[in-house]
Amino acid sequence: MFEHFFQCPYCWEEISMLLDSSVTEQQYVEDCEVCCNPIEIFSVFESNELVAFEANSLEQ
């Protein structure tokens, strides 16, 4: 597991999430621990190193 810190796209607070580095590419939704809004998470790992990360709001 890999802890990654980033800014929530809703409340702009710095939060962290645990990412599974054994899965090379993931896309899922997880709620912000501060404001509880849903965040779409996208991560890519190569050789257990995070090479791409996005945290996007689900608002259109």
N, CA, C and O atoms as CSV, one atom per row, in Angstrom:
chain,resi,resn,atom,element,x,y,z
A,1,MET,N,N,0.849,-1.190,0.000
A,1,MET,CA,C,0.000,0.000,0.000
A,1,MET,C,C,0.887,1.243,0.000
A,1,MET,O,O,2.010,1.240,0.503
A,2,PHE,N,N,0.348,2.280,-0.572
A,2,PHE,CA,C,1.098,3.513,-0.788
A,2,PHE,C,C,0.203,4.676,-0.379
A,2,PHE,O,O,-0.887,4.823,-0.932
A,3,GLU,N,N,0.626,5.505,0.572
A,3,GLU,CA,C,-0.165,6.660,0.988
A,3,GLU,C,C,0.174,7.843,0.094
A,3,GLU,O,O,1.339,8.213,-0.050
A,4,HIS,N,N,-0.860,8.435,-0.507
A,4,HIS,CA,C,-0.666,9.561,-1.419
A,4,HIS,C,C,-1.475,10.757,-0.919
A,4,HIS,O,O,-2.668,10.632,-0.645
A,5,PHE,N,N,-0.824,11.913,-0.803
A,5,PHE,CA,C,-1.464,13.143,-0.354
A,5,PHE,C,C,-1.820,13.990,-1.572
A,5,PHE,O,O,-1.040,14.091,-2.519
A,6,PHE,N,N,-3.006,14.596,-1.538
A,6,PHE,CA,C,-3.459,15.449,-2.637
A,6,PHE,C,C,-4.539,16.389,-2.130
A,6,PHE,O,O,-4.994,16.264,-0.993
A,7,GLN,N,N,-4.949,17.332,-2.970
A,7,GLN,CA,C,-5.951,18.321,-2.597
A,7,GLN,C,C,-7.323,17.875,-3.097
A,7,GLN,O,O,-7.479,17.507,-4.261
A,8,CYS,N,N,-8.311,17.911,-2.211
A,8,CYS,CA,C,-9.681,17.559,-2.591
A,8,CYS,C,C,-10.185,18.556,-3.639
A,8,CYS,O,O,-10.013,19.763,-3.468
A,9,PRO,N,N,-10.808,18.064,-4.729
A,9,PRO,CA,C,-11.311,18.980,-5.757
A,9,PRO,C,C,-12.570,19.749,-5.346
A,9,PRO,O,O,-13.038,20.606,-6.095
A,10,TYR,N,N,-13.118,19.456,-4.176
A,10,TYR,CA,C,-14.303,20.163,-3.678
A,10,TYR,C,C,-13.948,21.183,-2.594
A,10,TYR,O,O,-14.217,22.375,-2.747
A,11,CYS,N,N,-13.350,20.719,-1.516
A,11,CYS,CA,C,-13.108,21.585,-0.352
A,11,CYS,C,C,-11.679,22.130,-0.306
A,11,CYS,O,O,-11.378,22.993,0.518
A,12,TRP,N,N,-10.802,21.641,-1.175
A,12,TRP,CA,C,-9.409,22.077,-1.318
A,12,TRP,C,C,-8.525,21.735,-0.126
A,12,TRP,O,O,-7.389,22.203,-0.047
A,13,GLU,N,N,-9.029,20.929,0.800
A,13,GLU,CA,C,-8.211,20.464,1.923
A,13,GLU,C,C,-7.240,19.385,1.442
A,13,GLU,O,O,-7.551,18.620,0.530
A,14,GLU,N,N,-6.060,19.334,2.066
A,14,GLU,CA,C,-5.129,18.260,1.740
A,14,GLU,C,C,-5.588,16.992,2.461
A,14,GLU,O,O,-5.774,16.986,3.678
A,15,ILE,N,N,-5.766,15.929,1.695
A,15,ILE,CA,C,-6.165,14.644,2.255
A,15,ILE,C,C,-5.216,13.569,1.729
A,15,ILE,O,O,-4.402,13.826,0.842
A,16,SER,N,N,-5.331,12.384,2.278
A,16,SER,CA,C,-4.517,11.280,1.783
A,16,SER,C,C,-5.392,10.058,1.580
A,16,SER,O,O,-6.424,9.895,2.231
A,17,MET,N,N,-4.967,9.215,0.676
A,17,MET,CA,C,-5.636,7.945,0.429
A,17,MET,C,C,-4.578,6.878,0.266
A,17,MET,O,O,-3.468,7.140,-0.198
A,18,LEU,N,N,-4.944,5.663,0.656
A,18,LEU,CA,C,-4.052,4.529,0.450
A,18,LEU,C,C,-4.311,3.941,-0.929
A,18,LEU,O,O,-5.440,3.584,-1.264
A,19,LEU,N,N,-3.255,3.846,-1.720
A,19,LEU,CA,C,-3.348,3.286,-3.065
A,19,LEU,C,C,-2.640,1.944,-3.069
A,19,LEU,O,O,-1.609,1.775,-2.417
A,20,ASP,N,N,-3.195,0.993,-3.803
A,20,ASP,CA,C,-2.623,-0.348,-3.893
A,20,ASP,C,C,-1.624,-0.392,-5.049
A,20,ASP,O,O,-2.031,-0.427,-6.210
A,21,SER,N,N,-0.340,-0.392,-4.752
A,21,SER,CA,C,0.694,-0.367,-5.786
A,21,SER,C,C,0.837,-1.703,-6.514
A,21,SER,O,O,1.554,-1.785,-7.511
A,22,SER,N,N,0.164,-2.753,-6.027
A,22,SER,CA,C,0.226,-4.046,-6.719
A,22,SER,C,C,-0.712,-4.097,-7.923
A,22,SER,O,O,-0.612,-5.002,-8.752
A,23,VAL,N,N,-1.630,-3.120,-8.022
A,23,VAL,CA,C,-2.545,-3.018,-9.162
A,23,VAL,C,C,-2.010,-1.904,-10.056
A,23,VAL,O,O,-1.936,-0.752,-9.629
A,24,THR,N,N,-1.635,-2.237,-11.293
A,24,THR,CA,C,-0.951,-1.256,-12.136
A,24,THR,C,C,-1.808,-0.067,-12.533
A,24,THR,O,O,-1.295,1.046,-12.649
A,25,GLU,N,N,-3.117,-0.277,-12.747
A,25,GLU,CA,C,-3.989,0.830,-13.124
A,25,GLU,C,C,-5.333,0.678,-12.431
A,25,GLU,O,O,-5.958,-0.382,-12.481
A,26,GLN,N,N,-5.773,1.763,-11.779
A,26,GLN,CA,C,-7.044,1.726,-11.054
A,26,GLN,C,C,-7.851,2.982,-11.334
A,26,GLN,O,O,-7.296,4.060,-11.543
A,27,GLN,N,N,-9.174,2.826,-11.334
A,27,GLN,CA,C,-10.082,3.956,-11.400
A,27,GLN,C,C,-11.286,3.607,-10.521
A,27,GLN,O,O,-11.943,2.589,-10.735
A,28,TYR,N,N,-11.567,4.453,-9.539
A,28,TYR,CA,C,-12.663,4.182,-8.615
A,28,TYR,C,C,-13.107,5.481,-7.961
A,28,TYR,O,O,-12.473,6.519,-8.149
A,29,VAL,N,N,-14.180,5.432,-7.203
A,29,VAL,CA,C,-14.716,6.601,-6.502
A,29,VAL,C,C,-14.590,6.370,-5.010
A,29,VAL,O,O,-14.940,5.307,-4.498
A,30,GLU,N,N,-14.081,7.390,-4.315
A,30,GLU,CA,C,-13.967,7.343,-2.856
A,30,GLU,C,C,-14.331,8.713,-2.307
A,30,GLU,O,O,-14.002,9.732,-2.915
A,31,ASP,N,N,-15.009,8.748,-1.160
A,31,ASP,CA,C,-15.431,10.013,-0.568
A,31,ASP,C,C,-14.275,10.715,0.132
A,31,ASP,O,O,-13.397,10.080,0.717
A,32,CYS,N,N,-14.300,12.056,0.053
A,32,CYS,CA,C,-13.323,12.879,0.774
A,32,CYS,C,C,-13.531,12.676,2.272
A,32,CYS,O,O,-14.668,12.641,2.743
A,33,GLU,N,N,-12.454,12.543,3.008
A,33,GLU,CA,C,-12.544,12.343,4.455
A,33,GLU,C,C,-12.913,13.616,5.202
A,33,GLU,O,O,-13.244,13.559,6.386
A,34,VAL,N,N,-12.860,14.766,4.530
A,34,VAL,CA,C,-13.205,16.040,5.164
A,34,VAL,C,C,-14.636,16.466,4.822
A,34,VAL,O,O,-15.445,16.697,5.721
A,35,CYS,N,N,-14.953,16.570,3.518
A,35,CYS,CA,C,-16.263,17.088,3.111
A,35,CYS,C,C,-17.243,16.013,2.642
A,35,CYS,O,O,-18.407,16.313,2.380
A,36,CYS,N,N,-16.786,14.769,2.534
A,36,CYS,CA,C,-17.607,13.606,2.177
A,36,CYS,C,C,-18.131,13.598,0.736
A,36,CYS,O,O,-18.991,12.780,0.406
A,37,ASN,N,N,-17.637,14.481,-0.119
A,37,ASN,CA,C,-18.034,14.460,-1.523
A,37,ASN,C,C,-17.292,13.349,-2.260
A,37,ASN,O,O,-16.172,13.002,-1.887
A,38,PRO,N,N,-17.910,12.783,-3.312
A,38,PRO,CA,C,-17.280,11.689,-4.053
A,38,PRO,C,C,-16.174,12.195,-4.980
A,38,PRO,O,O,-16.369,13.148,-5.734
A,39,ILE,N,N,-15.021,11.548,-4.915
A,39,ILE,CA,C,-13.867,11.903,-5.740
A,39,ILE,C,C,-13.547,10.720,-6.642
A,39,ILE,O,O,-13.419,9.588,-6.174
A,40,GLU,N,N,-13.418,10.991,-7.940
A,40,GLU,CA,C,-13.005,9.956,-8.871
A,40,GLU,C,C,-11.473,9.886,-8.854
A,40,GLU,O,O,-10.790,10.857,-9.181
A,41,ILE,N,N,-10.953,8.723,-8.469
A,41,ILE,CA,C,-9.512,8.510,-8.340
A,41,ILE,C,C,-9.022,7.681,-9.518
A,41,ILE,O,O,-9.627,6.669,-9.873
A,42,PHE,N,N,-7.935,8.112,-10.114
A,42,PHE,CA,C,-7.279,7.354,-11.175
A,42,PHE,C,C,-5.795,7.297,-10.843
A,42,PHE,O,O,-5.166,8.334,-10.631
A,43,SER,N,N,-5.229,6.084,-10.796
A,43,SER,CA,C,-3.803,5.950,-10.502
A,43,SER,C,C,-3.165,4.898,-11.395
A,43,SER,O,O,-3.796,3.915,-11.782
A,44,VAL,N,N,-1.898,5.131,-11.711
A,44,VAL,CA,C,-1.110,4.197,-12.516
A,44,VAL,C,C,0.227,3.984,-11.816
A,44,VAL,O,O,0.920,4.938,-11.463
A,45,PHE,N,N,0.572,2.717,-11.623
A,45,PHE,CA,C,1.855,2.337,-11.029
A,45,PHE,C,C,2.683,1.568,-12.043
A,45,PHE,O,O,2.154,0.756,-12.802
A,46,GLU,N,N,3.982,1.827,-12.051
A,46,GLU,CA,C,4.945,1.042,-12.828
A,46,GLU,C,C,6.082,0.674,-11.892
A,46,GLU,O,O,6.689,1.550,-11.277
A,47,SER,N,N,6.374,-0.607,-11.781
A,47,SER,CA,C,7.425,-1.107,-10.880
A,47,SER,C,C,7.225,-0.578,-9.455
A,47,SER,O,O,8.175,-0.135,-8.810
A,48,ASN,N,N,5.983,-0.631,-8.976
A,48,ASN,CA,C,5.604,-0.160,-7.637
A,48,ASN,C,C,5.852,1.321,-7.409
A,48,ASN,O,O,5.943,1.757,-6.261
A,49,GLU,N,N,5.966,2.106,-8.478
A,49,GLU,CA,C,6.157,3.549,-8.373
A,49,GLU,C,C,4.968,4.250,-9.024
A,49,GLU,O,O,4.577,3.911,-10.140
A,50,LEU,N,N,4.394,5.231,-8.322
A,50,LEU,CA,C,3.254,5.983,-8.844
A,50,LEU,C,C,3.722,6.882,-9.988
A,50,LEU,O,O,4.564,7.757,-9.785
A,51,VAL,N,N,3.182,6.670,-11.184
A,51,VAL,CA,C,3.589,7.451,-12.347
A,51,VAL,C,C,2.487,8.392,-12.851
A,51,VAL,O,O,2.763,9.325,-13.606
A,52,ALA,N,N,1.244,8.146,-12.434
A,52,ALA,CA,C,0.136,9.033,-12.811
A,52,ALA,C,C,-0.926,8.998,-11.732
A,52,ALA,O,O,-1.223,7.941,-11.176
A,53,PHE,N,N,-1.501,10.167,-11.433
A,53,PHE,CA,C,-2.561,10.256,-10.423
A,53,PHE,C,C,-3.472,11.408,-10.776
A,53,PHE,O,O,-3.005,12.496,-11.115
A,54,GLU,N,N,-4.784,11.175,-10.698
A,54,GLU,CA,C,-5.782,12.227,-10.869
A,54,GLU,C,C,-6.853,12.056,-9.805
A,54,GLU,O,O,-7.237,10.938,-9.463
A,55,ALA,N,N,-7.329,13.181,-9.288
A,55,ALA,CA,C,-8.450,13.200,-8.348
A,55,ALA,C,C,-9.425,14.242,-8.859
A,55,ALA,O,O,-9.154,15.441,-8.783
A,56,ASN,N,N,-10.564,13.792,-9.383
A,56,ASN,CA,C,-11.512,14.680,-10.035
A,56,ASN,C,C,-12.875,14.668,-9.338
A,56,ASN,O,O,-13.297,13.658,-8.774
A,57,SER,N,N,-13.549,15.817,-9.394
A,57,SER,CA,C,-14.914,15.880,-8.876
A,57,SER,C,C,-15.831,15.169,-9.853
A,57,SER,O,O,-15.501,15.032,-11.032
A,58,LEU,N,N,-16.977,14.718,-9.372
A,58,LEU,CA,C,-17.959,14.061,-10.224
A,58,LEU,C,C,-19.002,15.031,-10.742
A,58,LEU,O,O,-19.910,14.626,-11.468
A,59,GLU,N,N,-18.892,16.313,-10.383
A,59,GLU,CA,C,-19.843,17.319,-10.846
A,59,GLU,C,C,-19.616,17.598,-12.319
A,59,GLU,O,O,-18.476,17.648,-12.783
A,60,GLN,N,N,-20.687,17.778,-13.042
A,60,GLN,CA,C,-20.605,18.076,-14.475
A,60,GLN,C,C,-20.557,19.559,-14.712
A,60,GLN,O,O,-20.487,19.999,-15.860
